[in-house]
Amino acid sequence: MNQNGAEAEQAALVYLQQQGLKLLEKNYRCRYGEIDLVCQDRQTLVFVEVRLRQNPRFGGAAASITAQKQAKLIRAAQHYLGTRSNPPPCRFDVVLLQGMQPGQIEWIRDAFGA
């Protein structure tokens, strides 16, 4: 991961923690892909994808979460859930950063379904 990506994930984590989420795992990797952040929001397990776009000319951060990327995240989340007995309800959130300036964070809860 490059420096900007690591900084974006850290900024997203701090933001989510300020909103009351608890970090369970960072950069969960398996053969299906990587989940940037795995958090807990009350009784819900939250798989978080962090997207940084420095230049909105190419569609912005939200446009980078394609159906193919969603499918990889879902498979990685299923792998993660396979390691847990009795998994809680889950959702997929996306944190979008347009550049690294404060106030440029957009949190989309339940961004897509599995």
ABEGO torsion letter per residue (X at the ends): XBAAAAAAAAAAAAAAAAAGBBBABBGBBBAAEBBABBBBBEABBBBBBBBBBABAAAGEAAAABBAAAAAAAAAAAAAAAAABBGBBBBBBBBBBBBEABBGABBBBBGABBX
